[in-house]
Amino acid sequence: MEKEMVRITACDVVDCSYNKHNACHTLAITVGGPGDTCPNCDTYLHGTQKGGLVDIQGGVGACKVEKCTFNNSLECTATNITVGKHQGHPDCFTYKPRS
């Protein structure tokens, strides 16, 4: 079975090295951490040097947030996600806690 990677449709974390024009340009991010209760973007890299690939729209490679509705076997099942700053760090804004 082949699964499409969930795409990051917007990223407002402009100080991330992978962010160019509010878009993520790394192949994949990992969501979750510290621990498994925060939907933090673990791939965030603060710096002046820009990385990633211009022709790539970032996706979610893994999700470690066990309590997220969209987490199924550490894979994201949302249609797409957005990333933004929350309390000084980048978070997945699509995160939805399980009921």
Phi, psi and omega in degrees: 000132177254133181241134175286140177287138178292127185273150173267109185277340177202146175221119181267007182270080189291343179271007176278139180298336181270357183268123173227118178058045178061031176227146179271132184238028170261159181301313183204148174248162171248131179255135176125135177125154356290152186070204179235026181248348182250130179278049183289144173278102181291346182271350179310132179224108180280131178173166180275335178284127179271139180234190180086182183242127185304322184275004183257134169258120184302155178225176179263114179278322181205152175230121181262004183273091185302328185273008178274137178304326185273000180273120177228104181059041180070012176249141178279133179246008177294160177295318176196172178226162169236151180237139178206175181274135177221119181053041174084003178223159181282132180232156170283114181281353178273349180311134178221116182296147176294146179283000000 
